[in-house]
Amino acid sequence: MKKQVLIAGGGIGGLAAGIGALRAGCEVRLFERAQHFSEVGAGIQLGPNVVRRLQAWGLQNSLQAVVAVPEALQVRSALSGEALARMPLGSAAVARYGAAYVTIHRADLHQLLLTALRAYADVHLNLGETIEHYREADGVVTVRDQANKLIEGDALVCADGVHSRLRRQLLGDGPPRATGHLAYRAMVRQAELPQRLRTQQVTAWLGPRLHVIQYPVRRGELQNLVVIVQGPAPADMERWDHAANAQDLEAALSGTCSALQDLVRSVPRMGMDWRLWPLADRPPLRAPTEMAQGLVALLGDASHPMRPYLAQGAGMAIEDAAELQRALSMHDLDMDLRLRRYALNRWQRNARVQARSQRNGRIFHATGPMRWGRDTALKLLGARIMDLPWLYRGDGSSASSL
């Protein structure tokens, strides 16, 4: 009989986990608390390490139809507007890493994964179902649905996000921590922007205690804008998407260059809104037991929520799902050993990305002499310090011993 894998969460991580489990020959029951599958209007950067995983799942054509392929990654000073460094992407990334560096609308990635998941016969999607507790006994894991019906599975994958309640049951480590960083997000149509504000590359504007990222999505038709500033978070951390005041954002950027301020002011001028996201994370993983114990595994933000300064949050969830597929395919092993193998092969890479993301945040938002040193290093070394071979060449799939 096929193994039954229960998945809590129908976001990008949960859908990717479902694809991985199905490709490993399992039957999947996925539970999503929302009544309908949907994603908010935000952008995602996918490095070559992630694109290769999607290609391995046969999604290259679907991906090509919706992504933008930025020609370069550029770093500029938020204060002066000066270009500090540039790293070619496009065909250069394909030649170096075997896959492109792409940018995508979060909703497009979600739909792409959902369509791929629904193509399998052995998947059961349960909408409007919140799984908040589980019980493990006698070689099975049991959850209870909204109708109070008990559902048994051979494994439970918790992909229920940064505020995962199932993680709290497994690890007992409480809620995630507020970072003191706030992300303002907006999406605008490039055709409605003045030519000088349009872009076909990723640009990072670095300033004291803040930075801005802009890049194209959806074949270049839209531009994704993210402004991250340091400040107190709203009281309700569970509601991640808050209406944001454009005036507050403009005040935070008052000392930046006119080009950047023009870009930010273009959002309300076009009748668009800024949405506010208080960032939360957890310390880097310390052991494989923080990713899996017994018949329960954590995946994506439920396991290793990270700051966005390496643009790898969604990417690490997809890598997790690919490793889950490899582990579940080890049919000669008991399920708890398969999940242990999954955790052994993932926790150190995820921890490294978490730590590097925190470090990048300090560098991006540097003040005083540290900011001067950062800018000088970027001017002198450019792509040599921007490129990340350890990240883009790897996928965390190296073999580990049990």
N, C-alpha and C positions, 0 to 999 in steps of 0.2 A: 504494500500500500504506500501511496505517496505521503510524505511527511506534511503535516499541516502547520503552516507558519502564520501566526497572527501578527498583524502590524497595526500599531496605534499611531495614527497621524497620516493625513493625506496631502501633506505638503511635498516639496521637492524631495526631501529625504525619504519620506514614506513611499512615494511612488517609485523612486529609484530602488529602494529596498525590495519592493514588490517585484520589479523586473528582475533583479538579481536572484531572488528566491525562485521565481518561476523558471528562469533559465537554468537553475540548478535542479529542476525536476520536482519542485515542491508544489503543493497547493497553497494558495494565499487567500487569507481573509483579512481585508483591510478595513479599518474603522476610522472614520473622519467625523469630527464633531459638527462641522458645518452642514447645512442642509444641501448645499450645492458646492461643487468644486469651483474655486475661484482663487485668483491671486491679485495682489495690489499692483499699482503702477510703479514699479521700481526696476532698475537695471541690475544686471549681474555681469561680471567679467569672468570668463572661463579661459584659464590657461591651457596650454597644450596638454598638460597632464590630465586634465578633465576631458578635453575634446577627444583624446584617444580612447577613454572609457566609453564615451557615447558612440564613437565609431565602432567599437567592438560589439556593441549592442545592435548594430545595423541601423543607426540613426543619422548617419552622415547626410543623406539627402534631405531629411526632414530638418536637420540643423541648418544646412546651407540655405534653406528657403526662408529662414526668419532672422538670421544673425546679421550683424555688421562685422566686418573684418577691419579693424583699425590699422592704419598704415604705420603708426608709431605710437610710442609712449613718450610724452613730453613733460618735463618738470619746469615750472615757472615760479618766480617769486610772487607771492600774493601782495607784497608791499610795493614793489617797483614794476612788476609785470615782466621783468627780465627773464629770458629763457636761460635756464641753468643747465639742462642736459636733455638728451634725446636718445631713445633706443628704438631702432627699426623693428617693426612687427611685420604684419602682412606675409609676404613670401619669405622674408628673412626668418620668421619664426618657424615656418614650415620646413625650411632647409635645415634649421638648427635642431628642431625638436620633433620633426615628423608629423606635426599637426599645427593648425593655426591657433592664434590667440584671438578669441572672438568676444563680442559683447552682445547681450541678448536681453530682451524684455523678460522680466520674471514670469509674467503670464504666458509668454510664448514657450518658455522652457517647461513650465508646468503642464501646458496643454500637450506639448510634444511627448512628455513622459506619460501623461495620462492616456493618450492615444495608443502609445506602444503597449502600455499595460493592458488595455482593454482588448488588444488583439489576441490575448491568451485565453484559452478556454477555462483554465483552472484558477480563475481569479473571481472573488466575490467581494464587491464593493458595498460597504454599509455606510450610508450617509446619515447625518444626524445622530451619530452614535459616539458617545464619549466613554472611553475606557480609562477609569481612574484607579482601579485596583486589580490585582491579580493574586492567584494562589498557585503555588507549585507544590505538587505532592505526587508520589507514586509514578514518576516519570512523565507527567503531563503538567501543562500550565493551563489554568482555567481563568477566564474573565467573565464578567457579567455584563450583558448589554442593557439598553434602556428599557427593554420589556422584561427585565429581570430574568432573562434566560441565560443559563450557563453554557459557555462555549469552550470546548477543550481544544488545545493545540499541542504540537510537539515542541514549539518554540514561540517566544514572544519577542518581537522587535519593537522597541520603544523609540518612535521617531516623532514624538509629540512636542518638539520644540524646546526653546530655551527655558520655558516655565514648566517643564515636564513634571507632572505629578507622579508618574510611574517611576521616574528617577528617584524621587524622594523616598518612595517605598523601598527601592532596591538599595540605595546608598545611604539614605537618611542624612543627607548633607544640607538640607534646607534650600532656600531659593537662591537664584543667581545673584551676583553682586552688581550694584550700579557702578558704572565706570566714571561717572561725572562728565561724560561726553554725550552730546546731543547731535543727531543727524537730521538735518532738514533735507527733504527730497522733493524733486519736481520733475515732470516730464513735459517737454514742449515739442511742437512740430517744427522741424528745421526750416521748412519752406516759409514759415511765418516769421522767422528771425531775420534780422539784417544779415547780409552776407558775411560781415566781419565777425559775427557771433556764431556762425555755423561751424561744425567740425566733423572731420572724418578720422580723428585720432583720439587717444586718451590723453587728457591733460590734467595734471595734478598741480594745483596752485598751493604753495606752502607758505604759511604765515605763523606768527606767534600765537600759540594756543588755538589754532584753527587751520583747516585746509579745505579745499574745494576740489571736487573731481567732476569732470565733464567728459562724456563720450557718446557716440551714436549707438542706437539700437534699432531693431526692426528694419534691416536693410539700409540703415542710414536715414530713414524717414523721421525718426524721433531723436531727440537728444535728452539724455539722462543727466540730471544735475544733482549732486550731493554736496551739501555744506556741513562740515562737522566742526562744532565749536565746543569749548569746555564750559560747563555750567551745571546748575542743579537740575535733577530730573523731576518730572511731574510726580505727584504723589502716587498715582495709580500706575505702577510698572507693568501690570498685567495687560493693560490696553496699550499696545505698542504704537498705534497709529493715532496721533492727535492732530487736531486742527492747529496750525501754527500761524503766528502773527508775522507777516512780512516786515513790518516795521521793526520788530525785535531783531530779525535777521539782518536788516540793513544797518541797524545800530551796531551789531556785533562786527560788521565788516567796514565800519566807518573809516578805519585807517588804511584800508587796502587801495590798490591802484584803480584808476577809473575804468579800465577795461573789464576788470572783475566785477566792479559794482554795476556796470552796464549790463553784464550778463545776468547777474542776480535780479536786477530790477526788471529785466525783460519778462520774468515770470508773471508778476501781477499785471504788467502792461498788456499781456496777451490773455488776460482773464483766467489765468491758471492759479492754483493754490499751492503753497508749500505745506507738506505734511511733516510732522515732527515725530522722530523715533528716538526715545531715550535708550542708549546702548547699554546692554548688560552682558557680562561674560562670567567665566569661572577661571580659577587658576589652571595652568596647564596640567594635563593628566599626569598622574604619578605612578600608575600601575595598570596592568591589563584588567584587573578586577574592577576598575572604574568604567570599563566598557562592557563587561559581560560577567555574569555569575549564574551558574546553573543553566537553566533553560531560558534565561532572560538576557537580551543584549540591548545596549543603547546605541543609537546611530545619529549622526549629524548634531544639530544644536542640543538635543537632549543629552548628548554625551560630552561635547567639547565646544560650547558656544565661544566664539572668538570675536575679537574686535576686527573691523573691516579693513585694516591697514595693510593687508596682504591680498585682499580680494579673493579669499579662498574659502569662505564659509560654505557656500553651495558646493564648491568643488570638493571639499573634504567629505561632505555627505555622499556625493556620488562615488568618490573613491571608497568610502566605507561600504557602499552597496555592492561595488564590484568585488571587494574582498569578501563580503558576506556570501556572494555567489560562489566564490572559490571554496570557501569553508563548507558551505552546505552541500557542495558537490562531492565531498569526501564521504561517500555513502558507507564506507567500512567503519567509520567512527560513530560512537554514540553522539547524540545531539549536543550534550553538554561539552564534549571535547571539540566538536565542530565550532561551537560558539567561542570556546576558549582559544582555538586557533585563530579565529577572526580577530579577537581582541589582542592577542599576541602580535599579530601582523600589522595592527593599526595604531596602537596607543602611542608609540614613540614618535611616529611621523606626525600624528595629530598634535601631540604635546609640543613638538618643535615648531609647527605652524602657529599654534597658540602663542608661544613665547615670542616668536619673531614678529607676530602681529602687534603684540604689546610694545615691543622695542621700536617698531616702525612708528607707532603712535607718538612715542616720545621724540623721535627724530623729526617727524612731520611737523609737530607743534612746538619745536624748540624755540627758545628765546635766548637773547644775549649771546655770549661767546659760542655756545653750542650751535646756534643758528648760523652764525658766521662761518664756523668750521664746516657745517653741513653744506652750505652753499658753495664754499670753496672746493670741497671734495667733489661735488657734482660737476662743477665747471671743469675740473682737472681730469676726472676719471670717467665721467659720463656713463655710458652703457656698461662699462666694466663693473660698476657697483650697483647698477640697476638690474642687471640680468641675474637670474636665480636658477642656475642649472640643477642644483640639488632638488629644487621644487618641480621644475617643468619637465625634467627627465624621469622623475620617479613617479611611483603611484602607491608606494607602501606595500607592495605585494611580495617582498622578499620572504623566503621561507623561514619559519621559526620552529623550533623544536617544542614539543609539548613537555 
